[in-house]
Amino acid sequence: MPIYAYKCESCGHTKDVLQKMSDAPLTDCPQCGAPAFKKQLTAAGFQLKGSGWYVTDFRGGGGATAVPPASGGEAPAAVADSKPAEPAGKTAPAPAAAPAPAPAPSGPAKAS
C-alpha cells in the first residue's frame, strides 16, 4: 500500500497516511477539522541507483545503448560498448561452416 502525503490548506498541518489506491482521499484535517486536507504530489519512494541499469537489460534485441545514470556518475565505457549477455540456459546457434575452396593446381599438368 502506498503512503500519501496530505497537507491542510487552512492550518498547514501535514501528515503521511498509509492508504489503498482504491481508498477515497481524505478531506477533513485531523488538526483543525477544516475540509481543506489535500493530497500532495510527492516524489517516488524508490530510486534505481548504480551503473547496472541499462535500456537493454529488459528488452530483447537492439543495440547496447546505455542509459545515463541519474546520480550524475558515468557508466563504464566497456559496458556501454559491449553486447548484452545471453539469458541463462540459451545459447546462440553455431554458424554453419562454409565449404573449403578447392585447392589450386600447384604446377603444370602432366599428360600421360
Phi and psi in radians as a Rosetta constraint file:
Dihedral C 1 N 2 CA 2 C 2 CIRCULARHARMONIC -1.338 0.35
Dihedral N 2 CA 2 C 2 N 3 CIRCULARHARMONIC 2.746 0.35
Dihedral C 2 N 3 CA 3 C 3 CIRCULARHARMONIC -1.836 0.35
Dihedral N 3 CA 3 C 3 N 4 CIRCULARHARMONIC 2.175 0.35
Dihedral C 3 N 4 CA 4 C 4 CIRCULARHARMONIC -1.869 0.35
Dihedral N 4 CA 4 C 4 N 5 CIRCULARHARMONIC 2.475 0.35
Dihedral C 4 N 5 CA 5 C 5 CIRCULARHARMONIC -1.679 0.35
Dihedral N 5 CA 5 C 5 N 6 CIRCULARHARMONIC 2.289 0.35
Dihedral C 5 N 6 CA 6 C 6 CIRCULARHARMONIC -2.090 0.35
Dihedral N 6 CA 6 C 6 N 7 CIRCULARHARMONIC 2.647 0.35
Dihedral C 6 N 7 CA 7 C 7 CIRCULARHARMONIC -2.507 0.35
Dihedral N 7 CA 7 C 7 N 8 CIRCULARHARMONIC 2.357 0.35
Dihedral C 7 N 8 CA 8 C 8 CIRCULARHARMONIC -1.440 0.35
Dihedral N 8 CA 8 C 8 N 9 CIRCULARHARMONIC 2.198 0.35
Dihedral C 8 N 9 CA 9 C 9 CIRCULARHARMONIC -1.342 0.35
Dihedral N 9 CA 9 C 9 N 10 CIRCULARHARMONIC -0.223 0.35
Dihedral C 9 N 10 CA 10 C 10 CIRCULARHARMONIC -1.536 0.35
Dihedral N 10 CA 10 C 10 N 11 CIRCULARHARMONIC -0.962 0.35
Dihedral C 10 N 11 CA 11 C 11 CIRCULARHARMONIC -1.870 0.35
Dihedral N 11 CA 11 C 11 N 12 CIRCULARHARMONIC -0.185 0.35
Dihedral C 11 N 12 CA 12 C 12 CIRCULARHARMONIC 1.499 0.35
Dihedral N 12 CA 12 C 12 N 13 CIRCULARHARMONIC 0.080 0.35
Dihedral C 12 N 13 CA 13 C 13 CIRCULARHARMONIC -1.115 0.35
Dihedral N 13 CA 13 C 13 N 14 CIRCULARHARMONIC 2.359 0.35
Dihedral C 13 N 14 CA 14 C 14 CIRCULARHARMONIC -2.069 0.35
Dihedral N 14 CA 14 C 14 N 15 CIRCULARHARMONIC 2.617 0.35
Dihedral C 14 N 15 CA 15 C 15 CIRCULARHARMONIC -2.745 0.35
Dihedral N 15 CA 15 C 15 N 16 CIRCULARHARMONIC 2.454 0.35
Dihedral C 15 N 16 CA 16 C 16 CIRCULARHARMONIC -1.713 0.35
Dihedral N 16 CA 16 C 16 N 17 CIRCULARHARMONIC 2.284 0.35
Dihedral C 16 N 17 CA 17 C 17 CIRCULARHARMONIC -2.206 0.35
Dihedral N 17 CA 17 C 17 N 18 CIRCULARHARMONIC 2.275 0.35
Dihedral C 17 N 18 CA 18 C 18 CIRCULARHARMONIC -1.474 0.35
Dihedral N 18 CA 18 C 18 N 19 CIRCULARHARMONIC 1.991 0.35
Dihedral C 18 N 19 CA 19 C 19 CIRCULARHARMONIC -2.395 0.35
Dihedral N 19 CA 19 C 19 N 20 CIRCULARHARMONIC 2.718 0.35
Dihedral C 19 N 20 CA 20 C 20 CIRCULARHARMONIC -1.272 0.35
Dihedral N 20 CA 20 C 20 N 21 CIRCULARHARMONIC 2.722 0.35
Dihedral C 20 N 21 CA 21 C 21 CIRCULARHARMONIC -1.153 0.35
Dihedral N 21 CA 21 C 21 N 22 CIRCULARHARMONIC -0.477 0.35
Dihedral C 21 N 22 CA 22 C 22 CIRCULARHARMONIC -1.479 0.35
Dihedral N 22 CA 22 C 22 N 23 CIRCULARHARMONIC -0.180 0.35
Dihedral C 22 N 23 CA 23 C 23 CIRCULARHARMONIC -1.204 0.35
Dihedral N 23 CA 23 C 23 N 24 CIRCULARHARMONIC 2.555 0.35
Dihedral C 23 N 24 CA 24 C 24 CIRCULARHARMONIC -1.222 0.35
Dihedral N 24 CA 24 C 24 N 25 CIRCULARHARMONIC 2.521 0.35
Dihedral C 24 N 25 CA 25 C 25 CIRCULARHARMONIC -1.138 0.35
Dihedral N 25 CA 25 C 25 N 26 CIRCULARHARMONIC 2.585 0.35
Dihedral C 25 N 26 CA 26 C 26 CIRCULARHARMONIC -1.269 0.35
Dihedral N 26 CA 26 C 26 N 27 CIRCULARHARMONIC 2.583 0.35
Dihedral C 26 N 27 CA 27 C 27 CIRCULARHARMONIC -2.180 0.35
Dihedral N 27 CA 27 C 27 N 28 CIRCULARHARMONIC -0.508 0.35
Dihedral C 27 N 28 CA 28 C 28 CIRCULARHARMONIC -1.681 0.35
Dihedral N 28 CA 28 C 28 N 29 CIRCULARHARMONIC 2.269 0.35
Dihedral C 28 N 29 CA 29 C 29 CIRCULARHARMONIC -1.234 0.35
Dihedral N 29 CA 29 C 29 N 30 CIRCULARHARMONIC 2.264 0.35
Dihedral C 29 N 30 CA 30 C 30 CIRCULARHARMONIC -1.264 0.35
Dihedral N 30 CA 30 C 30 N 31 CIRCULARHARMONIC -0.293 0.35
Dihedral C 30 N 31 CA 31 C 31 CIRCULARHARMONIC -1.478 0.35
Dihedral N 31 CA 31 C 31 N 32 CIRCULARHARMONIC -0.965 0.35
Dihedral C 31 N 32 CA 32 C 32 CIRCULARHARMONIC -1.900 0.35
Dihedral N 32 CA 32 C 32 N 33 CIRCULARHARMONIC -0.240 0.35
Dihedral C 32 N 33 CA 33 C 33 CIRCULARHARMONIC 1.463 0.35
Dihedral N 33 CA 33 C 33 N 34 CIRCULARHARMONIC -0.013 0.35
Dihedral C 33 N 34 CA 34 C 34 CIRCULARHARMONIC -1.254 0.35
Dihedral N 34 CA 34 C 34 N 35 CIRCULARHARMONIC 2.566 0.35
Dihedral C 34 N 35 CA 35 C 35 CIRCULARHARMONIC -1.419 0.35
Dihedral N 35 CA 35 C 35 N 36 CIRCULARHARMONIC 0.833 0.35
Dihedral C 35 N 36 CA 36 C 36 CIRCULARHARMONIC -2.141 0.35
Dihedral N 36 CA 36 C 36 N 37 CIRCULARHARMONIC 0.451 0.35
Dihedral C 36 N 37 CA 37 C 37 CIRCULARHARMONIC -1.483 0.35
Dihedral N 37 CA 37 C 37 N 38 CIRCULARHARMONIC 1.958 0.35
Dihedral C 37 N 38 CA 38 C 38 CIRCULARHARMONIC -2.048 0.35
Dihedral N 38 CA 38 C 38 N 39 CIRCULARHARMONIC 2.497 0.35
Dihedral C 38 N 39 CA 39 C 39 CIRCULARHARMONIC -1.294 0.35
Dihedral N 39 CA 39 C 39 N 40 CIRCULARHARMONIC 2.360 0.35
Dihedral C 39 N 40 CA 40 C 40 CIRCULARHARMONIC -1.693 0.35
Dihedral N 40 CA 40 C 40 N 41 CIRCULARHARMONIC 2.659 0.35
Dihedral C 40 N 41 CA 41 C 41 CIRCULARHARMONIC -1.551 0.35
Dihedral N 41 CA 41 C 41 N 42 CIRCULARHARMONIC 2.080 0.35
Dihedral C 41 N 42 CA 42 C 42 CIRCULARHARMONIC -2.190 0.35
Dihedral N 42 CA 42 C 42 N 43 CIRCULARHARMONIC 2.929 0.35
Dihedral C 42 N 43 CA 43 C 43 CIRCULARHARMONIC -1.276 0.35
Dihedral N 43 CA 43 C 43 N 44 CIRCULARHARMONIC 2.809 0.35
Dihedral C 43 N 44 CA 44 C 44 CIRCULARHARMONIC -1.101 0.35
Dihedral N 44 CA 44 C 44 N 45 CIRCULARHARMONIC 2.650 0.35
Dihedral C 44 N 45 CA 45 C 45 CIRCULARHARMONIC -1.525 0.35
Dihedral N 45 CA 45 C 45 N 46 CIRCULARHARMONIC 0.185 0.35
Dihedral C 45 N 46 CA 46 C 46 CIRCULARHARMONIC -2.532 0.35
Dihedral N 46 CA 46 C 46 N 47 CIRCULARHARMONIC 2.769 0.35
Dihedral C 46 N 47 CA 47 C 47 CIRCULARHARMONIC -2.368 0.35
Dihedral N 47 CA 47 C 47 N 48 CIRCULARHARMONIC 2.513 0.35
Dihedral C 47 N 48 CA 48 C 48 CIRCULARHARMONIC -1.685 0.35
Dihedral N 48 CA 48 C 48 N 49 CIRCULARHARMONIC 1.878 0.35
Dihedral C 48 N 49 CA 49 C 49 CIRCULARHARMONIC -1.959 0.35
Dihedral N 49 CA 49 C 49 N 50 CIRCULARHARMONIC 2.758 0.35
Dihedral C 49 N 50 CA 50 C 50 CIRCULARHARMONIC 1.833 0.35
Dihedral N 50 CA 50 C 50 N 51 CIRCULARHARMONIC 3.027 0.35
Dihedral C 50 N 51 CA 51 C 51 CIRCULARHARMONIC -1.624 0.35
Dihedral N 51 CA 51 C 51 N 52 CIRCULARHARMONIC 0.119 0.35
Dihedral C 51 N 52 CA 52 C 52 CIRCULARHARMONIC -1.627 0.35
Dihedral N 52 CA 52 C 52 N 53 CIRCULARHARMONIC 0.077 0.35
Dihedral C 52 N 53 CA 53 C 53 CIRCULARHARMONIC -1.808 0.35
Dihedral N 53 CA 53 C 53 N 54 CIRCULARHARMONIC 1.886 0.35
Dihedral C 53 N 54 CA 54 C 54 CIRCULARHARMONIC -2.204 0.35
Dihedral N 54 CA 54 C 54 N 55 CIRCULARHARMONIC 2.774 0.35
Dihedral C 54 N 55 CA 55 C 55 CIRCULARHARMONIC -1.039 0.35
Dihedral N 55 CA 55 C 55 N 56 CIRCULARHARMONIC -0.615 0.35
Dihedral C 55 N 56 CA 56 C 56 CIRCULARHARMONIC -1.409 0.35
Dihedral N 56 CA 56 C 56 N 57 CIRCULARHARMONIC -0.092 0.35
Dihedral C 56 N 57 CA 57 C 57 CIRCULARHARMONIC -1.112 0.35
Dihedral N 57 CA 57 C 57 N 58 CIRCULARHARMONIC -0.599 0.35
Dihedral C 57 N 58 CA 58 C 58 CIRCULARHARMONIC -2.165 0.35
Dihedral N 58 CA 58 C 58 N 59 CIRCULARHARMONIC 0.375 0.35
Dihedral C 58 N 59 CA 59 C 59 CIRCULARHARMONIC -2.381 0.35
Dihedral N 59 CA 59 C 59 N 60 CIRCULARHARMONIC 2.381 0.35
Dihedral C 59 N 60 CA 60 C 60 CIRCULARHARMONIC -1.442 0.35
Dihedral N 60 CA 60 C 60 N 61 CIRCULARHARMONIC 2.623 0.35
Dihedral C 60 N 61 CA 61 C 61 CIRCULARHARMONIC 1.236 0.35
Dihedral N 61 CA 61 C 61 N 62 CIRCULARHARMONIC -2.912 0.35
Dihedral C 61 N 62 CA 62 C 62 CIRCULARHARMONIC 1.341 0.35
Dihedral N 62 CA 62 C 62 N 63 CIRCULARHARMONIC 3.114 0.35
Dihedral C 62 N 63 CA 63 C 63 CIRCULARHARMONIC -1.493 0.35
Dihedral N 63 CA 63 C 63 N 64 CIRCULARHARMONIC -3.050 0.35
Dihedral C 63 N 64 CA 64 C 64 CIRCULARHARMONIC -1.810 0.35
Dihedral N 64 CA 64 C 64 N 65 CIRCULARHARMONIC 1.016 0.35
Dihedral C 64 N 65 CA 65 C 65 CIRCULARHARMONIC -1.380 0.35
Dihedral N 65 CA 65 C 65 N 66 CIRCULARHARMONIC 2.166 0.35
Dihedral C 65 N 66 CA 66 C 66 CIRCULARHARMONIC -1.581 0.35
Dihedral N 66 CA 66 C 66 N 67 CIRCULARHARMONIC 2.485 0.35
Dihedral C 66 N 67 CA 67 C 67 CIRCULARHARMONIC -1.554 0.35
Dihedral N 67 CA 67 C 67 N 68 CIRCULARHARMONIC 2.245 0.35
Dihedral C 67 N 68 CA 68 C 68 CIRCULARHARMONIC -1.088 0.35
Dihedral N 68 CA 68 C 68 N 69 CIRCULARHARMONIC 2.388 0.35
Dihedral C 68 N 69 CA 69 C 69 CIRCULARHARMONIC -1.102 0.35
Dihedral N 69 CA 69 C 69 N 70 CIRCULARHARMONIC 2.501 0.35
Dihedral C 69 N 70 CA 70 C 70 CIRCULARHARMONIC -1.287 0.35
Dihedral N 70 CA 70 C 70 N 71 CIRCULARHARMONIC -0.316 0.35
Dihedral C 70 N 71 CA 71 C 71 CIRCULARHARMONIC -1.389 0.35
Dihedral N 71 CA 71 C 71 N 72 CIRCULARHARMONIC -0.047 0.35
Dihedral C 71 N 72 CA 72 C 72 CIRCULARHARMONIC 1.604 0.35
Dihedral N 72 CA 72 C 72 N 73 CIRCULARHARMONIC -0.114 0.35
Dihedral C 72 N 73 CA 73 C 73 CIRCULARHARMONIC -1.354 0.35
Dihedral N 73 CA 73 C 73 N 74 CIRCULARHARMONIC 3.022 0.35
Dihedral C 73 N 74 CA 74 C 74 CIRCULARHARMONIC -1.886 0.35
Dihedral N 74 CA 74 C 74 N 75 CIRCULARHARMONIC 2.497 0.35
Dihedral C 74 N 75 CA 75 C 75 CIRCULARHARMONIC -1.336 0.35
Dihedral N 75 CA 75 C 75 N 76 CIRCULARHARMONIC 2.528 0.35
Dihedral C 75 N 76 CA 76 C 76 CIRCULARHARMONIC -1.070 0.35
Dihedral N 76 CA 76 C 76 N 77 CIRCULARHARMONIC 2.353 0.35
Dihedral C 76 N 77 CA 77 C 77 CIRCULARHARMONIC -1.122 0.35
Dihedral N 77 CA 77 C 77 N 78 CIRCULARHARMONIC -0.612 0.35
Dihedral C 77 N 78 CA 78 C 78 CIRCULARHARMONIC -1.113 0.35
Dihedral N 78 CA 78 C 78 N 79 CIRCULARHARMONIC -0.613 0.35
Dihedral C 78 N 79 CA 79 C 79 CIRCULARHARMONIC -1.299 0.35
Dihedral N 79 CA 79 C 79 N 80 CIRCULARHARMONIC -0.677 0.35
Dihedral C 79 N 80 CA 80 C 80 CIRCULARHARMONIC -1.179 0.35
Dihedral N 80 CA 80 C 80 N 81 CIRCULARHARMONIC -0.507 0.35
Dihedral C 80 N 81 CA 81 C 81 CIRCULARHARMONIC -1.613 0.35
Dihedral N 81 CA 81 C 81 N 82 CIRCULARHARMONIC -0.142 0.35
Dihedral C 81 N 82 CA 82 C 82 CIRCULARHARMONIC -1.575 0.35
Dihedral N 82 CA 82 C 82 N 83 CIRCULARHARMONIC 2.823 0.35
Dihedral C 82 N 83 CA 83 C 83 CIRCULARHARMONIC -1.414 0.35
Dihedral N 83 CA 83 C 83 N 84 CIRCULARHARMONIC 2.671 0.35
Dihedral C 83 N 84 CA 84 C 84 CIRCULARHARMONIC -1.156 0.35
Dihedral N 84 CA 84 C 84 N 85 CIRCULARHARMONIC 2.585 0.35
Dihedral C 84 N 85 CA 85 C 85 CIRCULARHARMONIC -1.211 0.35
Dihedral N 85 CA 85 C 85 N 86 CIRCULARHARMONIC 2.607 0.35
Dihedral C 85 N 86 CA 86 C 86 CIRCULARHARMONIC -1.244 0.35
Dihedral N 86 CA 86 C 86 N 87 CIRCULARHARMONIC 2.489 0.35
Dihedral C 86 N 87 CA 87 C 87 CIRCULARHARMONIC -1.076 0.35
Dihedral N 87 CA 87 C 87 N 88 CIRCULARHARMONIC 2.624 0.35
Dihedral C 87 N 88 CA 88 C 88 CIRCULARHARMONIC -1.070 0.35
Dihedral N 88 CA 88 C 88 N 89 CIRCULARHARMONIC 2.407 0.35
Dihedral C 88 N 89 CA 89 C 89 CIRCULARHARMONIC 1.584 0.35
Dihedral N 89 CA 89 C 89 N 90 CIRCULARHARMONIC -0.180 0.35
Dihedral C 89 N 90 CA 90 C 90 CIRCULARHARMONIC -2.013 0.35
Dihedral N 90 CA 90 C 90 N 91 CIRCULARHARMONIC 2.342 0.35
Dihedral C 90 N 91 CA 91 C 91 CIRCULARHARMONIC -2.176 0.35
Dihedral N 91 CA 91 C 91 N 92 CIRCULARHARMONIC 2.585 0.35
Dihedral C 91 N 92 CA 92 C 92 CIRCULARHARMONIC -1.296 0.35
Dihedral N 92 CA 92 C 92 N 93 CIRCULARHARMONIC 2.457 0.35
Dihedral C 92 N 93 CA 93 C 93 CIRCULARHARMONIC -1.151 0.35
Dihedral N 93 CA 93 C 93 N 94 CIRCULARHARMONIC 2.528 0.35
Dihedral C 93 N 94 CA 94 C 94 CIRCULARHARMONIC -1.235 0.35
Dihedral N 94 CA 94 C 94 N 95 CIRCULARHARMONIC 2.436 0.35
Dihedral C 94 N 95 CA 95 C 95 CIRCULARHARMONIC -1.165 0.35
Dihedral N 95 CA 95 C 95 N 96 CIRCULARHARMONIC 2.556 0.35
Dihedral C 95 N 96 CA 96 C 96 CIRCULARHARMONIC -1.187 0.35
Dihedral N 96 CA 96 C 96 N 97 CIRCULARHARMONIC 2.380 0.35
Dihedral C 96 N 97 CA 97 C 97 CIRCULARHARMONIC -1.297 0.35
Dihedral N 97 CA 97 C 97 N 98 CIRCULARHARMONIC 2.321 0.35
Dihedral C 97 N 98 CA 98 C 98 CIRCULARHARMONIC -1.382 0.35
Dihedral N 98 CA 98 C 98 N 99 CIRCULARHARMONIC 2.490 0.35
Dihedral C 98 N 99 CA 99 C 99 CIRCULARHARMONIC -1.141 0.35
Dihedral N 99 CA 99 C 99 N 100 CIRCULARHARMONIC 2.498 0.35
Dihedral C 99 N 100 CA 100 C 100 CIRCULARHARMONIC -1.257 0.35
Dihedral N 100 CA 100 C 100 N 101 CIRCULARHARMONIC 2.473 0.35
Dihedral C 100 N 101 CA 101 C 101 CIRCULARHARMONIC -1.216 0.35
Dihedral N 101 CA 101 C 101 N 102 CIRCULARHARMONIC 2.681 0.35
Dihedral C 101 N 102 CA 102 C 102 CIRCULARHARMONIC -1.156 0.35
Dihedral N 102 CA 102 C 102 N 103 CIRCULARHARMONIC 2.442 0.35
Dihedral C 102 N 103 CA 103 C 103 CIRCULARHARMONIC -1.171 0.35
Dihedral N 103 CA 103 C 103 N 104 CIRCULARHARMONIC 2.507 0.35
Dihedral C 103 N 104 CA 104 C 104 CIRCULARHARMONIC -1.366 0.35
Dihedral N 104 CA 104 C 104 N 105 CIRCULARHARMONIC 2.560 0.35
Dihedral C 104 N 105 CA 105 C 105 CIRCULARHARMONIC -1.071 0.35
Dihedral N 105 CA 105 C 105 N 106 CIRCULARHARMONIC 2.454 0.35
Dihedral C 105 N 106 CA 106 C 106 CIRCULARHARMONIC -1.608 0.35
Dihedral N 106 CA 106 C 106 N 107 CIRCULARHARMONIC -0.217 0.35
Dihedral C 106 N 107 CA 107 C 107 CIRCULARHARMONIC -2.821 0.35
Dihedral N 107 CA 107 C 107 N 108 CIRCULARHARMONIC -3.046 0.35
Dihedral C 107 N 108 CA 108 C 108 CIRCULARHARMONIC -1.187 0.35
Dihedral N 108 CA 108 C 108 N 109 CIRCULARHARMONIC 2.495 0.35
Dihedral C 108 N 109 CA 109 C 109 CIRCULARHARMONIC -1.297 0.35
Dihedral N 109 CA 109 C 109 N 110 CIRCULARHARMONIC 2.400 0.35
Dihedral C 109 N 110 CA 110 C 110 CIRCULARHARMONIC -1.624 0.35
Dihedral N 110 CA 110 C 110 N 111 CIRCULARHARMONIC 2.379 0.35
Dihedral C 110 N 111 CA 111 C 111 CIRCULARHARMONIC -1.621 0.35
Dihedral N 111 CA 111 C 111 N 112 CIRCULARHARMONIC 2.413 0.35
